[in-house]
């Protein structure tokens, strides 16, 4: 994929959010120079057992397609080498600990004054303003702090952390969106700008519907497990061999559902005739549905509901979703060129073509080190 061919990115990324932004840009064809500390490099290299080349699997996941330059940015030589990398760079991405960039002499004011065409992407923890702007933070902290954990889990159970790193990876996505928008603006003005994102802002955005409901209607969110606050039935039910998620998003779908499961009289019952009535009487209806569905083989029930036009899906395990023909058809799992393993590809296509993983993650300092003279910046593309 050459969508971003000719765009050069310098990434000072650690662990996940910054490297994920860099990985997106690399998969889209940009040249991504990953700058790492000479001793150990990105901490993610050691976060988990050695998978390939001494590095953890997560490092390979979020650093494929990049080049690695090892620079000691605490030395004049390292800082000078970085500035040389930036002379023809289009985008700088960093998720350094709050205050570190400024301490190193890499704050946005200094860098953008020297390189006015540069898109400077600063990924923070709590954000670039406010009383907590210098406090560091991590994925589970923000799921807790911003209310995401409080709305996840069983109704009577404890708050639960989501299993995916939605805040870290979401911040990476927002950073890329901001960088690409800033590049478009640079086409018009000839100048770059500073793009600020943070884990805090991303987490608040993901909690946005619940926040808006509270701010505008005084409505406190409730936990619904696999269910939905506004539709019934709209949740997972146990079958004879595994849970099936059923989504009746309107009264028409509910009538079709009732025919399939053998209760065509339910829509005639005033307690169940409309979605609002079902919401009010769900404590009666849901146990009856659960009892009806429990004896069904899951595949047979899913086939019958889908044939009737009722949205449903098995609650798959990871091996089960990998076995789904749709997963293979979409080519989301790609072999890494030059390696003996596969990774999940980017979830987008251009003219029907998904960006390919270009090559594996680089070895530490594979493309240069502080001790080496970087005579000229690497070629773009």
For each residue, the residues with C-beta under 8 A, 3 or more apart:
1: 27 28 29 350 353 354 355 356
2: 5 29 381
3: 28 29 350 355
4: 7 25 28 29 30
5: 2 29 30 380 381
6: 380 381
7: 4 25 29 30 31 90 91 183 380
8: 30 31 33 88 89 90 91 377 378 380
9: 22 25 26 30 31 32 33 89 90 91 92 93
10: 32 33 35 82 85 86 89 91 92 93
11: 18 19 21 22 32 33 34 35 66 92 93 94
12: 18 35 73 92 93 94 95 96 101 106
13: 17 18 19 21 22 34 42 93 94 95
14: 18 19 42 43 44 95 96
15: 18 19 42 43 44 47 95 168
16: 19 20 44 58 62 139 165 168 169 172
17: 13 20 21 95 123 168 169 171 172 175 199
18: 11 12 13 14 15 21 22 93 94 95 123 172 175
19: 11 13 14 15 16 22 23 34 42 44 62 63 172
20: 16 17 23 24 62 168 169 172 173
21: 11 13 17 18 24 25 93 121 123 171 172 173 175 176 179
22: 9 11 13 18 19 25 26 32 34 62 63 66 93
23: 19 20 26 27 32 61 62 63 64 65 66 172
24: 20 21 27 28 172 173 176 346
25: 4 7 9 21 22 28 30 32 91 93 176 179
26: 9 22 23 29 30 32 64 65 66 358
27: 1 23 24 64 65 345 346 355 356 357 358
28: 1 3 4 24 25 346 355
29: 1 2 3 4 5 7 26 355 381
30: 4 5 7 8 9 25 26 90 91
31: 7 8 9 67 378 379 380 381
32: 9 10 11 22 23 25 26 65 66 67
33: 8 9 10 11 66 67 69 85 89 367 378
34: 11 13 19 22 42 63 66 67 68 69 362
35: 10 11 12 69 70 71 73 82 85
36: 41 42 68 69 70 71 364 365
37: 40 41 70 71 72 73
38: 41 70 71 72 364 365 369 370
39:
40: 37 43 45 46 364
41: 36 37 38 45 68 70 364 365
42: 13 14 15 19 34 36 45 59 63
43: 14 15 40 46 47
44: 14 15 16 19 47 56 58 59 62 63
45: 40 41 42 54 55 56 59 364
46: 40 43 55 56
47: 15 43 44 56 58 59
48: 51 56 57 58
49: 56
50: 54 55 56
51: 48 55 56 57 59 60 341
52: 55 57 60 339 340 341 360
53: 363
54: 45 50
55: 45 46 50 51 52 59 60 361
56: 44 45 46 47 48 49 50 51 59 60
57: 48 51 52 60 61
58: 16 44 47 48 61 62
59: 42 44 45 47 51 55 56 62 63 361
60: 51 52 55 56 57 63 64 336 339 341 343 360 361
61: 23 57 58 64 343 344
62: 16 19 20 22 23 44 58 59
63: 19 22 23 34 42 44 59 60 66 361 362
64: 23 26 27 60 61 336 343 357 358 359 360 361
65: 23 26 27 32 357 358 359
66: 11 22 23 26 32 33 34 63 361 362
67: 31 32 33 34 362 366 367 378
68: 34 36 41 362 363 364 365 366 367
69: 33 34 35 36 81 85 365 367 368 369 374
70: 35 36 37 38 41 364 365 368 369 370
71: 35 36 37 38 78 79 81 82 369 370
72: 37 38 75 77 78 370
73: 12 35 37 78 79 82 104 106
74: 78 104
75: 72 78 79 370
76: 79 80
77: 72 80 81 370
78: 71 72 73 74 75 81 82 370
79: 71 73 75 76 82 83 104 105 106
80: 76 77 83 84
81: 69 71 77 78 84 85 368 370 374
82: 10 35 71 73 78 79 85 86 106
83: 79 80 86 87 114
84: 80 81 87 374 376 377
85: 10 33 35 69 81 82 89 374 377 378
86: 10 82 83 89 92 111 114 115 118
87: 83 84 115 377
88: 8 377 380
89: 8 9 10 33 85 86 92 115 118 377
90: 7 8 9 30 117 118 119 183
91: 7 8 9 10 25 30 118 119 121 179 183
92: 9 10 11 12 86 89 111 118 119 120 121
93: 9 10 11 12 13 18 21 22 25 121 123 175 179
94: 11 12 13 18 101 106 121 122 123
95: 12 13 14 15 17 18 123 124 171
96: 12 14 100 101 104 106
97: 100 125 136
98: 124 125 126 133 134 135 136
99: 102 103 134
100: 96 97 103 104
101: 12 94 96 104 106 107 108 122
102: 99 105 106 107
103: 99 100
104: 73 74 79 96 100 101
105: 79 102 110
106: 12 73 79 82 94 96 101 102 110 111
107: 101 102 110 111
108: 101 111 112 120 122 194
109: 112 113
110: 105 106 107 113 114
111: 86 92 106 107 108 114 115 118 120
112: 108 109 115 116 118 120 192 193 194
113: 109 110 116
114: 83 86 110 111
115: 86 87 89 111 112 118 192
116: 112 113 191 192
117: 90 186 190 191 192
118: 86 89 90 91 92 111 112 115 192
119: 90 91 92 179 182 183 186 192 193 195
120: 92 108 111 112 192 193 194 195
121: 21 91 92 93 94 175 178 179 194 195 197
122: 94 101 108 128 194 195 196 197
123: 17 18 21 93 94 95 171 172 175 197 198 199
124: 95 98 127 128 133 196 197 198 199 200
125: 97 98 132 135 136 137 142 198 199 200
126: 98 130 132 133 135 137 198 199 200
127: 124 130 132 133 196 198 200 201
128: 122 124 133 196 198
129: 133
130: 126 127 133
131:
132: 125 126 127 135 200
133: 98 124 126 127 128 129 130
134: 98 99
135: 98 125 126 132
136: 97 98 125
137: 125 126 141 142 145 199 200
138: 141 142 199
139: 16 142 143 165 167 168 199
140: 143 144 149 161
141: 137 138 144 145
142: 125 137 138 139 145 146 148 167 199 200 202 203
143: 139 140 146 148 149 152 161 162 166 167 203
144: 140 141 148 149 159 161
145: 137 141 142 200 203
146: 142 143 167 200 203 204 206 207
147: 150 151 203 207 210 211 221
148: 142 143 144 151 152 162 166 167 203 206 207
149: 140 143 144 152 153 159 160 161 162
150: 147 159 221 223
151: 147 148 207 210 221 222 223
152: 143 148 149 159 160 161 162 223
153: 149 157 158 159 160 223 225
154: 157 223 225
155: 222 223 224 225
156:
157: 153 154 160 223
158: 153
159: 144 149 150 152 153 223
160: 149 152 153 157
161: 140 143 144 149 152
162: 143 148 149 152 166
163:
164: 169
165: 16 139 168 169
166: 143 148 162 169 170 206
167: 139 142 143 146 148 170 171 199 202 203 206
168: 15 16 17 20 139 165 171 172 199
169: 16 17 20 164 165 166 172 173
170: 166 167 173 174 202 203 205 206
171: 17 21 95 123 167 168 174 175 197 198 199 201 202
172: 16 17 18 19 20 21 23 24 123 168 169 175 176
173: 20 21 24 169 170 176 177
174: 170 171 177 178 197 201 202 205
175: 17 18 21 93 121 123 171 172 178 179 195 197
176: 21 24 25 172 173 179 180
177: 173 174 180 181
178: 121 174 175 181 182 195 197
179: 21 25 91 93 119 121 175 176 182 183 195
180: 176 177 183 184
181: 177 178 184 185
182: 119 178 179 185 186 192 193 195
183: 7 90 91 119 179 180 186 187
184: 180 181 187 188
185: 181 182 188 189 193
186: 117 119 182 183 189 190 191 192 193
187: 183 184
188: 184 185
189: 185 186
190: 117 186
191: 116 117 186
192: 112 115 116 117 118 119 120 182 186
193: 112 119 120 182 185 186
194: 108 112 120 121 122
195: 119 120 121 122 175 178 179 182
196: 122 124 127 128
197: 121 122 123 124 171 174 175 178 201 202
198: 123 124 125 126 127 128 171 201 202
199: 17 123 124 125 126 137 138 139 142 167 168 171 202 203
200: 124 125 126 127 132 137 142 145 146 203 204
201: 127 171 174 197 198 204 205
202: 142 167 170 171 174 197 198 199 205 206
203: 142 143 145 146 147 148 167 170 199 200 206 207
204: 146 200 201 207 208 211
205: 170 174 201 202 208
206: 146 148 166 167 170 202 203
207: 146 147 148 151 203 204 210 211
208: 204 205 211 212
209: 212 213
210: 147 151 207 213 214 221
211: 147 204 207 208 214 215
212: 208 209 215 216
213: 209 210 216 217 219 221
214: 210 211 217 218 219 220 221
215: 211 212
216: 212 213
217: 213 214
218: 214
219: 213 214
220: 214
221: 147 150 151 210 213 214 229
222: 151 155 229
223: 150 151 152 153 154 155 157 159
224: 155 227 228 229 235
225: 153 154 155 235 236
226: 235 236 243 245 315
227: 224 232 234 235
228: 224 231 232 234 235 247
229: 221 222 224
230: 234 275 279
231: 228 234 247 248 249 275 279
232: 227 228 248 275 278 279 282 285 286
233: 237 246 248 254 257 278 285 286 289
234: 227 228 230 231 246 247 248 249
235: 224 225 226 227 228 245 246 286
236: 225 226 243 244 245 246 315
237: 233 243 244 246 289 290 293 294
238: 242 243 290 293 294
239: 242 243 244 293 294 295 296 297 298 301
240: 294 295 296 297 298
241: 297 298
242: 238 239 298 314 315
243: 226 236 237 238 239 298 314 315
244: 236 237 239 293 298 301 302 312 313 314 315
245: 226 235 236 312 313 314 315
246: 233 234 235 236 237 257 293 305 310 311 312
247: 228 231 234 253 310 311 312
248: 231 232 233 234 253 254 257 310
249: 231 234 253 311
250: 253 254 275
251: 254 255 267 273 274 275
252: 255 256
253: 247 248 249 250 256 257 309 310 311
254: 233 248 250 251 257 258 266 267 272 275 278
255: 251 252 258 259 264 267
256: 252 253 259 260 308 309 310
257: 233 246 248 253 254 260 261 305 308 310
258: 254 255 261 263 264 265 266 267
259: 255 256 262 264 308
260: 256 257 301 304 305 308 310
261: 257 258 289 292 293
262: 259 292
263: 258 266 288 292
264: 255 258 259 267
265: 258 268 269
266: 254 258 263 269 272 285
267: 251 254 255 258 264 272 273
268: 265 273
269: 265 266 272 273
270: 273 277
271: 277 278 280 281 284 285
272: 254 266 267 269 277 278 281 285
273: 251 267 268 269 270 277
274: 251 277 278
275: 230 231 232 250 251 254 278 279
276: 279 280
277: 270 271 272 273 274 280 281
278: 232 233 254 271 272 274 275 281 282 285
279: 230 231 232 275 276 282
280: 271 276 277
281: 271 272 277 278 284 285
282: 232 278 279 285 286
283: 286 287
284: 271 281 287 288
285: 232 233 266 271 272 278 281 282 288 289
286: 232 233 235 282 283 289 290
287: 283 284 290 291
288: 263 284 285 291 292
289: 233 237 261 285 286 292 293
290: 237 238 286 287 293 294
291: 287 288 294
292: 261 262 263 288 289
293: 237 238 239 244 246 261 289 290 296 301
294: 237 238 239 240 290 291
295: 239 240
296: 239 240 293 300 301
297: 239 240 241 300 301
298: 239 240 241 242 243 244 301 302 314
299: 302 303 314
300: 296 297 303 304
301: 239 244 260 293 296 297 298 304 305 312
302: 244 298 299 305 306 312 313 314
303: 299 300 306 307
304: 260 300 301 307 308
305: 246 257 260 301 302 308 310 311 312
306: 302 303 309 310 312
307: 303 304
308: 256 257 259 260 304 305
309: 253 256 306
310: 246 247 248 253 256 257 260 305 306
311: 246 247 249 253 305
312: 244 245 246 247 301 302 305 306
313: 244 245 302 316
314: 242 243 244 245 298 299 302 320
315: 226 236 242 243 244 245
316: 313 320 321 324
317: 320 321
318: 321 322
319: 322 323
320: 314 316 317 323 324
321: 316 317 318 324 327
322: 318 319 327 333
323: 319 320 327
324: 316 320 321 327 328
325: 328 329
326: 329 330
327: 321 322 323 324 330 332 333
328: 324 325 331 333
329: 325 326
330: 326 327 354
331: 328 334 345 354
332: 327 344 345 347 354
333: 322 327 328 342 343 344 345
334: 331 342 343 344 345 354 356 357
335: 339 341 342 357
336: 60 64 339 341 342 343 357 359 360
337: 357 358 359 360
338: 359 360
339: 52 60 335 336 360
340: 52
341: 51 52 60 335 336
342: 333 334 335 336
343: 60 61 64 333 334 336 357
344: 61 332 333 334
345: 27 331 332 333 334 354 355 356 357
346: 24 27 28 354 355
347: 332
348: 354 355
349: 352 353 354 355
350: 1 3 353 355
351:
352: 349
353: 1 349 350
354: 1 330 331 332 334 345 346 348 349
355: 1 3 27 28 29 345 346 348 349 350
356: 1 27 334 345
357: 27 64 65 334 335 336 337 343 345
358: 26 27 64 65 337
359: 64 65 336 337 338
360: 52 60 64 336 337 338 339
361: 55 59 60 63 64 66
362: 34 63 66 67 68 366 367
363: 53 68 366
364: 36 38 40 41 45 68 70
365: 36 38 41 68 69 70 368 369
366: 67 68 362 363
367: 33 67 68 69 362 378
368: 69 70 81 365 372 374
369: 38 69 70 71 365 372
370: 38 70 71 72 75 77 78 81
371:
372: 368 369
373:
374: 69 81 84 85 368 377
375:
376: 84
377: 8 84 85 87 88 89 374
378: 8 31 33 67 85 367
379: 31
380: 5 6 7 8 31 88
381: 2 5 6 29 31
